[in-house]
Amino acid sequence: MKGVFTMTVVGTATNAVMDRCICDSNSCQVGRFQDDQMVGEGTFATMLRRMARPLGGAIQLILSNVQINPSNGFAYSVWRDVPIPFYLSIYFFNIMNPEAILLGDKPVVAQRGPYVYREYRPKGNITFNENYTVSYRSYRQFHFVAERSVGNESDELLLPNMLALGAAIVAEKLPPFEKPIYNFAMKEFKQTAFFKKTVHEIMWGYEDKLINFLKKFFPHLIPFKDKFGLFADLNNTDTGLFTINTGVDNINKVHKMSRWNSLKEVNYWHSKQCNMLNGTAGELWPPFMNPSDTLKFYSPDACRSLELVYQRSSWTFGLPSFRYIAPKTMFANGTVYPPNQGFCPCRQSGVLNVSTCKDYAQIFISHPHFYNADPELCEAIGGLHPNERDHALFIDIHPLTGIPLNVSIKLQLNLFLKTAKGINITGKMRTMLLPLMWFAESGNIDGPILDTFYTFMVVVPTVLQYSQYIILVLGVLLLVIAAILAIIFQQQVRKINSSWNAN
């Protein structure tokens, strides 16, 4: 089946050459359209189409390098095992005044980090389906990188006791005769609202007798197994079964989501729009992008689809790029931005309640330091300094191919806390969202892969693109020469005819 799309060949960061193309799964043709039909089969039109073939070759080269097809060799291997090194940088908020918080004072925190991990994302269980889609699982592996970190995994931090305080919010709803049992358990197992743990323990899990107790007497409060840690369930695990379009039948659909865990939409939220699987899996996007396009992708970590908006055109590592950023409405509440009403119940604007997809843990996500959030959130915590340079997320993307060149995705985890009636461990603390940590997943194209990409995706298409103009100029010159020769020939014929008539 053939489809029509508009292609942007980026020559500079701010200028583009626009051509109309007609493409199927195997080839593209270039031409002028009139009433949805090609210009007639006259000699001049045929000549123009032949002169435009180099541009069609450039388009075909791009198409062959962005489709997910094992026969594509280099392009397929890049998709299967992304060669770009990704790093996960973790920043924790160390609690400075734990006793004062329990008495109702404003919390004060100090940022610690980064603690940096090399992130590997191999794909497995790759299965090509008959409907031009491919299914796979994307695994994640993390390895600590000491030379990039400020500190070691053995560093001790003073943090909120997420397990005890999170369970306290739920325990508040227990029948009155069960609350003393919970309070006794907290005292018996020496649980406090704030405790010291190493970075390794907080990240990858620690054992605690309280876990076994809660699993036995309050099983509904403990959704995990034997250890508790922020990233305990992420290392050496996959992010779900993705099914995306290969683009073989329609290049406009390449990389776009078809299903996640066999679902066409998730069921975490309260509206169809909020549950939709929009965009791609967040690694690659369809080619031939325009500034009017938004960057959509589904994030299993956020349990929802996210949408970035165009900010500016620029150059990244010598390549033309579009920068996309998060709009202020990304985590806005339903009052500020009605389309987000399906993500509610909401608190202040700028945070997203993800408890429904995180086993009902009292977790909210936001931008780091509550950047772009309601100022009330930042003012409630001492030690926060939100700013665009450090805390805004962005993706620099090559618009001709849809391949990211430089990526920095930043999110913050916040714990909902309050005084739980009848639960001693919460003391008299204020109702608040207390930042736990924020992370930046970053990576950029570099080294041999950058050189190869530049050759295949910039140099060769550019040569093919500009060769059409050379051929066009030569063609025009030939036409001018032909016209001049025709005029001279006609003049010679007139002279000959005049001579014959005179005789």
KASULPE-V838115 format. One record per residue. N is the residue number from 1. RES is the residue in one letter. PHI is phi as a letter, one per 30 degrees, with the letter a starting at -180 (NA if undefined). OMEGA is omega in radians with two decimals (* if undefined). D_CENTER is the distance of its C-alpha to the mean C-alpha in whole Angstrom. Layout:
N&RES&PHI&OMEGA&D_CENTER, N&RES&PHI&OMEGA&D_CENTER
//
This chain:
1&M&NA&-3.13&30, 2&K&c&3.10&29, 3&G&b&-3.11&27, 4&V&c&3.05&27, 5&F&b&3.12&24, 6&T&c&-3.09&24, 7&M&c&3.06&23, 8&T&c&3.04&22, 9&V&c&-3.03&23, 10&V&d&3.10&22, 11&G&c&3.02&25, 12&T&b&-3.11&25, 13&A&d&-3.04&22, 14&T&b&-3.13&24, 15&N&b&-3.11&26, 16&A&b&3.06&25, 17&V&c&-3.05&28, 18&M&c&3.07&27, 19&D&b&3.08&29, 20&R&c&-3.08&29, 21&C&b&3.02&28, 22&I&b&-3.00&29, 23&C&b&2.89&28, 24&D&b&-3.04&28, 25&S&d&-3.04&27, 26&N&c&-3.01&29, 27&S&a&3.06&30, 28&C&b&3.03&29, 29&Q&b&-3.13&32, 30&V&c&3.12&32, 31&G&a&3.07&35, 32&R&c&-3.07&36, 33&F&c&3.06&36, 34&Q&b&-3.08&39, 35&D&h&3.08&39, 36&D&i&3.12&36, 37&Q&b&3.07&38, 38&M&d&3.08&39, 39&V&d&-3.04&41, 40&G&e&-3.01&45, 41&E&d&3.12&46, 42&G&d&-3.10&48, 43&T&d&-3.12&49, 44&F&d&3.12&47, 45&A&d&3.12&44, 46&T&d&3.12&44, 47&M&d&3.14&44, 48&L&d&-3.13&41, 49&R&d&3.12&39, 50&R&d&3.11&40, 51&M&d&-3.12&39, 52&A&d&-3.08&36, 53&R&e&3.10&35, 54&P&e&3.09&34, 55&L&d&3.08&31, 56&G&d&3.09&30, 57&G&d&3.10&30, 58&A&d&3.12&27, 59&I&d&-3.12&26, 60&Q&d&3.10&27, 61&L&d&3.12&25, 62&I&d&-3.12&22, 63&L&e&-3.10&22, 64&S&d&-3.11&23, 65&N&c&3.10&21, 66&V&c&3.06&18, 67&Q&d&3.08&19, 68&I&d&-3.03&19, 69&N&b&-3.11&22, 70&P&e&-3.13&24, 71&S&d&-3.12&27, 72&N&d&3.06&24, 73&G&i&-3.05&25, 74&F&e&-3.09&23, 75&A&d&-3.13&20, 76&Y&d&-3.12&20, 77&S&d&3.09&20, 78&V&d&3.11&17, 79&W&d&-3.07&15, 80&R&d&3.13&17, 81&D&b&-3.07&17, 82&V&e&-3.05&14, 83&P&d&-3.12&17, 84&I&d&3.12&15, 85&P&d&3.09&15, 86&F&c&3.13&13, 87&Y&b&3.08&15, 88&L&c&3.14&14, 89&S&c&-3.06&16, 90&I&c&3.07&18, 91&Y&b&3.12&20, 92&F&c&3.06&23, 93&F&c&-3.14&25, 94&N&d&-3.12&29, 95&I&d&-3.07&31, 96&M&c&-3.07&34, 97&N&b&-3.05&36, 98&P&d&-3.11&36, 99&E&d&-3.12&40, 100&A&d&3.13&39, 101&I&d&-3.13&36, 102&L&d&3.11&38, 103&L&c&3.07&41, 104&G&j&-3.14&39, 105&D&d&3.11&38, 106&K&d&3.11&35, 107&P&d&3.04&32, 108&V&b&-3.10&32, 109&V&b&3.06&29, 110&A&b&-3.10&29, 111&Q&d&3.07&25, 112&R&b&3.12&26, 113&G&k&0.20&24, 114&P&d&2.93&21, 115&Y&c&-2.90&22, 116&V&c&3.12&20, 117&Y&b&2.99&19, 118&R&d&-3.07&18, 119&E&c&3.08&15, 120&Y&c&-3.07&16, 121&R&b&3.12&14, 122&P&d&3.07&17, 123&K&c&3.13&17, 124&G&b&-3.13&20, 125&N&h&-3.11&22, 126&I&d&-3.12&21, 127&T&b&3.08&23, 128&F&d&-3.08&23, 129&N&c&-3.07&24, 130&E&d&-3.09&27, 131&N&c&3.11&25, 132&Y&i&3.02&23, 133&T&b&3.08&20, 134&V&b&3.12&19, 135&S&c&-3.12&19, 136&Y&a&3.00&18, 137&R&c&3.14&17, 138&S&c&-3.09&14, 139&Y&c&3.13&16, 140&R&b&3.08&15, 141&Q&b&-3.09&18, 142&F&b&3.11&19, 143&H&b&-3.09&22, 144&F&d&3.14&23, 145&V&c&-3.04&23, 146&A&d&-3.06&26, 147&E&d&3.10&27, 148&R&c&-3.01&23, 149&S&c&3.01&24, 150&V&c&-3.04&26, 151&G&j&-3.12&28, 152&N&b&3.11&29, 153&E&d&3.13&28, 154&S&d&3.12&31, 155&D&e&3.09&31, 156&E&c&3.12&32, 157&L&b&3.03&30, 158&L&c&-3.01&32, 159&L&b&3.04&29, 160&P&d&3.09&30, 161&N&d&-3.01&31, 162&M&e&-3.11&28, 163&L&d&-3.08&30, 164&A&d&-3.11&33, 165&L&d&3.08&32, 166&G&d&3.11&29, 167&A&d&-3.13&32, 168&A&d&3.12&34, 169&I&d&3.13&33, 170&V&d&-3.11&33, 171&A&d&3.10&37, 172&E&e&-3.11&38, 173&K&d&3.12&38, 174&L&d&3.04&40, 175&P&e&-3.08&44, 176&P&e&-3.10&46, 177&F&d&3.14&48, 178&E&c&-3.11&45, 179&K&d&3.08&43, 180&P&d&3.11&46, 181&I&d&3.13&45, 182&Y&d&3.14&42, 183&N&d&3.11&43, 184&F&d&3.14&45, 185&A&d&3.13&43, 186&M&d&-3.13&41, 187&K&d&-3.11&44, 188&E&d&-3.12&45, 189&F&c&3.04&42, 190&K&h&3.12&42, 191&Q&d&3.08&39, 192&T&b&-3.10&38, 193&A&d&3.13&35, 194&F&b&-3.12&34, 195&F&b&3.09&34, 196&K&c&3.07&34, 197&K&b&3.08&31, 198&T&d&3.09&30, 199&V&e&-3.13&27, 200&H&d&-3.13&27, 201&E&d&-3.13&28, 202&I&d&-3.11&26, 203&M&d&-2.90&23, 204&W&c&2.99&24, 205&G&j&3.08&27, 206&Y&b&3.12&31, 207&E&d&-3.11&34, 208&D&a&3.13&36, 209&K&d&3.12&39, 210&L&d&3.14&37, 211&I&d&-3.13&35, 212&N&d&3.14&38, 213&F&d&-3.11&40, 214&L&d&3.12&37, 215&K&d&-3.10&36, 216&K&d&-3.02&40, 217&F&c&3.12&41, 218&F&b&-3.02&38, 219&P&e&-3.12&35, 220&H&d&3.13&33, 221&L&d&-3.03&32, 222&I&c&-3.12&31, 223&P&d&-3.08&28, 224&F&c&-3.03&27, 225&K&c&-2.98&30, 226&D&c&-3.12&32, 227&K&b&3.07&30, 228&F&b&3.10&27, 229&G&a&-3.06&24, 230&L&d&-3.10&21, 231&F&c&-3.06&19, 232&A&d&-3.09&22, 233&D&c&-3.08&21, 234&L&c&-3.09&18, 235&N&d&-3.14&20, 236&N&i&3.07&21, 237&T&b&3.13&19, 238&D&c&-3.10&17, 239&T&c&3.12&14, 240&G&j&3.14&16, 241&L&c&3.12&17, 242&F&c&2.97&14, 243&T&b&-3.08&16, 244&I&b&3.13&15, 245&N&d&-3.13&17, 246&T&d&-3.10&18, 247&G&i&-3.12&19, 248&V&d&3.14&23, 249&D&d&-3.10&24, 250&N&a&-3.04&22, 251&I&d&3.12&20, 252&N&d&-3.10&18, 253&K&c&-3.04&17, 254&V&e&3.13&15, 255&H&i&-3.10&12, 256&K&d&-3.08&12, 257&M&d&2.99&13, 258&S&c&3.11&16, 259&R&a&2.98&17, 260&W&b&-3.04&15, 261&N&h&3.11&18, 262&S&i&3.14&21, 263&L&c&3.04&20, 264&K&d&3.04&19, 265&E&a&3.12&18, 266&V&d&-3.11&18, 267&N&b&-3.13&21, 268&Y&d&-2.93&20, 269&W&c&-2.94&20, 270&H&c&3.04&23, 271&S&b&-3.14&22, 272&K&d&-3.13&21, 273&Q&d&-3.12&19, 274&C&d&-3.14&17, 275&N&d&-3.06&17, 276&M&d&3.02&16, 277&L&c&-3.07&13, 278&N&c&3.01&11, 279&G&i&-3.04&10, 280&T&c&3.09&8, 281&A&d&3.05&7, 282&G&j&3.12&4, 283&E&c&-3.11&7, 284&L&b&-3.13&9, 285&W&b&3.11&10, 286&P&d&-3.12&13, 287&P&d&3.04&16, 288&F&h&-3.08&18, 289&M&d&3.06&16, 290&N&c&3.10&18, 291&P&e&3.14&17, 292&S&d&3.13&18, 293&D&d&2.98&14, 294&T&c&-3.10&12, 295&L&c&-3.10&8, 296&K&c&3.06&7, 297&F&a&3.10&6, 298&Y&c&3.14&7, 299&S&c&3.07&7, 300&P&d&-3.14&11, 301&D&d&3.10&11, 302&A&c&3.11&11, 303&C&i&-3.08&13, 304&R&a&3.03&11, 305&S&d&3.11&9, 306&L&c&-3.10&8, 307&E&b&3.09&8, 308&L&c&-3.08&8, 309&V&c&-3.14&12, 310&Y&d&3.07&14, 311&Q&c&-3.10&15, 312&R&a&3.01&17, 313&S&c&-3.09&18, 314&S&a&3.04&19, 315&W&b&3.14&20, 316&T&b&-3.11&18, 317&F&h&3.10&20, 318&G&i&-3.12&22, 319&L&c&3.07&20, 320&P&d&-3.07&19, 321&S&b&2.96&16, 322&F&c&3.04&14, 323&R&c&3.09&12, 324&Y&c&-3.11&10, 325&I&b&3.11&10, 326&A&d&3.05&10, 327&P&d&3.13&14, 328&K&d&-3.12&16, 329&T&d&-3.04&16, 330&M&e&-3.13&13, 331&F&c&3.10&15, 332&A&d&3.13&19, 333&N&d&-3.05&21, 334&G&d&3.11&23, 335&T&d&3.14&26, 336&V&d&-3.08&24, 337&Y&b&-3.03&22, 338&P&e&3.11&23, 339&P&e&3.12&20, 340&N&d&-3.11&19, 341&Q&e&-3.14&22, 342&G&d&3.10&21, 343&F&d&-3.11&19, 344&C&d&0.38&23, 345&P&d&-3.03&25, 346&C&c&2.96&24, 347&R&c&3.13&25, 348&Q&d&3.13&24, 349&S&d&3.11&22, 350&G&j&3.10&18, 351&V&b&-3.14&18, 352&L&b&3.11&17, 353&N&d&-3.12&19, 354&V&c&-3.10&18, 355&S&d&-3.10&21, 356&T&d&3.13&22, 357&C&c&3.11&19, 358&K&b&3.10&20, 359&D&h&3.08&24, 360&Y&i&2.97&25, 361&A&d&-3.05&24, 362&Q&d&-3.05&24, 363&I&c&3.04&21, 364&F&b&3.06&19, 365&I&c&-3.12&16, 366&S&a&2.94&15, 367&H&d&-3.13&14, 368&P&e&3.11&17, 369&H&h&-3.12&20, 370&F&h&3.05&20, 371&Y&d&-3.13&18, 372&N&i&3.14&18, 373&A&c&3.06&20, 374&D&e&-3.11&24, 375&P&e&3.14&26, 376&E&e&-3.11&28, 377&L&d&-3.14&25, 378&C&d&-3.11&26, 379&E&d&-3.11&29, 380&A&d&-3.10&30, 381&I&b&3.08&29, 382&G&d&3.09&31, 383&G&j&3.13&29, 384&L&c&-3.11&25, 385&H&b&-3.10&25, 386&P&d&3.06&22, 387&N&a&-3.05&21, 388&E&d&-3.05&18, 389&R&e&-3.05&19, 390&D&c&-2.90&18, 391&H&b&3.12&16, 392&A&d&3.09&13, 393&L&d&3.12&10, 394&F&a&2.99&9, 395&I&b&3.00&8, 396&D&c&-2.99&11, 397&I&b&3.07&11, 398&H&d&-2.96&14, 399&P&d&-3.10&15, 400&L&d&-3.07&18, 401&T&c&-3.08&16, 402&G&i&-3.10&12, 403&I&c&3.11&12, 404&P&d&3.10&9, 405&L&c&-3.13&12, 406&N&b&-3.02&11, 407&V&b&3.02&8, 408&S&b&3.14&9, 409&I&c&-3.03&7, 410&K&b&3.11&10, 411&L&b&-3.13&12, 412&Q&b&3.05&16, 413&L&c&-3.12&18, 414&N&b&-3.14&21, 415&L&c&3.08&24, 416&F&d&-3.12&26, 417&L&b&3.05&30, 418&K&a&3.02&33, 419&T&d&3.14&37, 420&A&c&-3.08&37, 421&K&d&3.11&41, 422&G&i&-3.14&43, 423&I&c&-2.96&40, 424&N&d&-2.96&42, 425&I&d&-3.09&39, 426&T&d&3.11&37, 427&G&h&3.14&40, 428&K&c&-3.06&40, 429&M&d&3.13&36, 430&R&d&2.95&35, 431&T&d&-2.99&32, 432&M&a&2.89&29, 433&L&c&-3.06&25, 434&L&c&3.13&26, 435&P&d&3.08&23, 436&L&c&-3.11&23, 437&M&a&2.98&20, 438&W&b&-3.08&17, 439&F&b&3.07&14, 440&A&b&3.00&12, 441&E&c&-3.04&10, 442&S&b&3.10&11, 443&G&a&3.10&12, 444&N&b&3.12&13, 445&I&d&-3.04&15, 446&D&a&3.03&19, 447&G&i&-3.09&22, 448&P&e&-3.13&24, 449&I&d&3.09&20, 450&L&d&3.12&20, 451&D&d&3.14&24, 452&T&d&3.13&23, 453&F&d&-3.12&20, 454&Y&d&-3.13&22, 455&T&d&-3.03&25, 456&F&d&-2.99&24, 457&M&c&-3.12&22, 458&V&b&-3.04&24, 459&V&d&-3.09&27, 460&V&d&3.10&28, 461&P&d&3.14&27, 462&T&d&3.09&28, 463&V&d&3.13&31, 464&L&d&-3.12&31, 465&Q&d&-3.07&30, 466&Y&d&3.08&33, 467&S&d&3.12&36, 468&Q&d&-3.13&36, 469&Y&d&3.09&37, 470&I&d&3.13&40, 471&I&d&3.14&41, 472&L&d&3.12&41, 473&V&d&3.11&43, 474&L&d&3.13&45, 475&G&d&3.12&46, 476&V&d&3.10&47, 477&L&e&3.11&49, 478&L&d&3.13&51, 479&L&d&3.12&51, 480&V&d&3.12&53, 481&I&d&3.13&55, 482&A&d&3.13&56, 483&A&d&3.13&56, 484&I&d&3.12&59, 485&L&d&3.13&60, 486&A&d&3.12&61, 487&I&d&3.12&62, 488&I&d&-3.14&65, 489&F&d&-3.13&66, 490&Q&d&3.12&67, 491&Q&d&3.10&69, 492&Q&d&3.13&71, 493&V&d&3.13&71, 494&R&d&3.13&73, 495&K&d&3.14&75, 496&I&d&3.13&76, 497&N&d&3.13&77, 498&S&d&3.12&79, 499&S&d&3.13&81, 500&W&d&-3.13&82, 501&N&d&3.13&82, 502&A&d&3.10&85, 503&N&d&*&87
//
